Amino acid sequence: MENTAYIALSGQSALKREMSVIANNLANMNTTAYKGEKMMFVEHLVKSKGGNSFIPQKLSYTRDVAQYQNFAEGPIKNTGNTFDVAIHGDGYFVMETPDGEHYTRNGHFQLNNDGKLVNLSDQAVLSDAGTPFFFGPEDKDIEITADGLVSTKNGELGKIRIVKFDTPQNLQKKASGLYFTEDQPVDVTNPTLLQKSLESSNVNPMSEITKMINVQRAYDSVRKFIDKEDDRQRKMLQQLTPRG
């Protein structure tokens, strides 16, 4: 296969993956606390083996090397739900799972049948003491302050643990909006929590649609180039083939 085809296919492969990332962002634009993803590309310059030019020609190949998350905070909306909690600024809730502690910014919580504060997957929200929160039938007037202190008319139940990480890009996405990392979490001593609120996705639909259109156009342009190159080679072979 000629160099032109290799170059074109490398670009097409990268564009195809970028389109997949954009489509996934759009599919999650209404997912609570979802963080949009982006692609990272590199250009490989390779010295051409052909030609007798005094100045060596270089061929440019495109390769997608990484997929990274945009951890910018999404818009915060009021829900009126007592157990909905949004984090303003840095931080993650700590969740108790069968696989150990996981982390999330999705603060859509509820009480299970045991009165334990959990997410929609029945995983417990942990306090700064490393224990779940339990509410009794008599616990009324539930309040969650900006620093995470949970209390009812019967007194304080503890403080929600909020942590952050020195290298957020090491966080691995898991199901139910959770993250996992082997990095050690750092406690946020002065978090800002908003009760009866949730953080929305940070995906900008108009921006993603614009990128999708541009990627589609670029993909079609490369496809047309490949078709033209194929026609060129076919005509060249026809001209070089001896006629009987």
N, C-alpha and C positions, 0 to 999 in steps of 0.2 A: 504494500500500500504506500502511495506517495506521501511526502511530508504534508502537503496541503490537506489531505484527507485526515491525517492524524491530528493536525492543528484544529480543523473544523470539528472533529468528533470530540476533542477534549473540551472545546467551548460548549458544544451541545450538551455534553454530560453534566457540566457544571450548571448550566442554565436549567436543565431538567430537575436537578436536586434543589436549586433555589426556588423553582416554581412549587415544589412539594412543601418547602418550608413556609412559603407565603400562604399556600392553601391551608396549612395547618393553623397558622396564625389567624386567618379569617374564620376558620371553624371554631376557634376558641375566643372570639372577640367578646362574647358574653359570659365567659367562664370567670367566676370569682377569683381575683388575685392572679390570673394567668399572666405570665411574663412572655412577651413575644420573643421569637428567635430570629437570628440573622446568620448569614453565611460569611465565611472568611475565605478569600481566594488568594492564590499566589500565581505569579507568572514565572515560568521556567524558560530561560533563554539557553538554547542549545546551538552550538556552532554547526553550521551546515557542512556536510561531507562532500557536497558536490560543488561544481563551478570552479573557475580559475581566477576569480576576482582577487585583486591585490588586497582589498579590505574584506576580511572574513565576514560572511553573512551569518546572522543569527536567526534561529527559528523560535517563535514564542508559543509556548503551550500553557493552557490554563488548567489549574487543578484546585478543587475545593478541599481545603485542609482541615476545616473545623466548622462546627456549628455552635454558636454561643448565644447566651440569653441576654436580653435587655432587662436589667433588674430595676429600671426606673419605676417609681411608685405610680400606680394607676389612680384614676379619680376615685374619690370616696363618696359613697352615696348613703343617705339615711334610709333605713329599712323599718324602723319602729319595733324590731324584734329584740326583746330583752337580751337574748343570748348571742346576738350578732356583735362581733367585735372587730374593728379595723385597727391596723397598726399604721400610724403616721410616722414616716421616717424609717430608719433602719430597724431590722428585727424580724424574728420568726417565732411563732408559737412552737412549743415543744410537745410532741404527741407521743403517747405510749402505744407501741405497736408490738405484735408478736416477734418482730425482727429487731426490737430495740427502739431507741428514740429516733424519731423522724421529725422533720420540721416543715412548717407551712406558714403562709401568710393568709390562707383562707380561714377567716374567723367565723364561718357560718356554723355555730354550735347549737346543741340541743341537750335536753336531759333524756337519758334512756330510762328503762323501766326500774332501774336500781337507784335513780336519782343522781346518776353520775353525769358530769358535764363532758360531752363527747362530740366528735364530728359526725358527719353522715355515715361514716364507716364504722361507727361505734368504738372509735379509738379515743382514749381519754386525754383531756387537756391537762398538762402537768403544772404544778405550782413550783415556786422557787425552792420548795422543800423536797421536790421530786415526787409528790403525791398527787393523786387525782382530787377533784372537787366533788363533794357529795352534798346534795340538797335534800332536806326533809320536807314533808307535806306542809309543815308549819313555817317554812322559810319563805317569807313574803318580802316585797319591796327590795328585790335583788338589785344591787348596784355594783357596777364595775368602774372604778375611777381611772383617771388618765394614767396613773402609775401602775395599774393592774390589780389594785386591791379589790378583792371580791367580798362583799358583805351583804347581809340581810338584816331585817329588823331584830334578829336574834344575835347579831354580832358578826365579827369578821371570820371569814373562812380561809383566808390566805391570799397570796399574791400570785398572779399568773406569771410564769417564767417567760421572759423574752430574751432571745439570744441573737447574736450576729456572728459573722465569720470574716476572717481576714482575707480569704480568697473565695468570694461567692461563686465564681465560675467553676469551682470544684463540686458544687452541689449537683447531684444527679436527680433527674426527675423520676418520680415514682407515681403509682396510681393515686387517685383521689386528691390530687394537688399537693402531694407530699414530696419532700426532698430528703436525700440521704447523702452523707459525706462522712469520711473517716477523720476529717479535720476536727479539732477540738473547738466547741462553741465558746464564745465569749459572752458572758451575761451583760445585758444592757441594763445599766443601773437606773437610768431615768427614761424609761420608754414613754411614748405618748399613744395611749389607746383611746379609741372612741367607741363607746357602747352604742348599741342600736344602729350600727353602721357597718358597711362592708366595702372592701377595696375592689374596684372593678378591674377588668383586664386593662393592661397598658397598651393594647393593640389599637392603632389608629386605622380604622377601616379604609378611609379615603387614601391614606398613604400606601397601604398594602395593595389596594386595587390598582393604584397608579403603577406601583412596582410590578404587579402581575402583568399589566398591559405592556410595559416596557420589556419585561423578560420574554413574553410571548412574541413580541415583534422581533427581538434579537434572535430568538430560536428559529422563527420563520426565515429570517435573513440568512442564518447559517445553513438552513435546509436548502434554500434556493441556491446558495453558493455551491453546496455539495452536488446538487442536481446539474448545475452548469459545468462543474468540473468533470462530472461523470460523462456528460455529453461531449466535452472537449477531448477526453481520453478516447471515447468511442470513435469519434471522427478521425482522430490521429491514427488509431489502429487500422481503420478502414483505408486511410490513405497510404499507410505503409504496407498493407497486405498486397502481395503481388496478385494481379488479376490473370486468370488463365486465358 
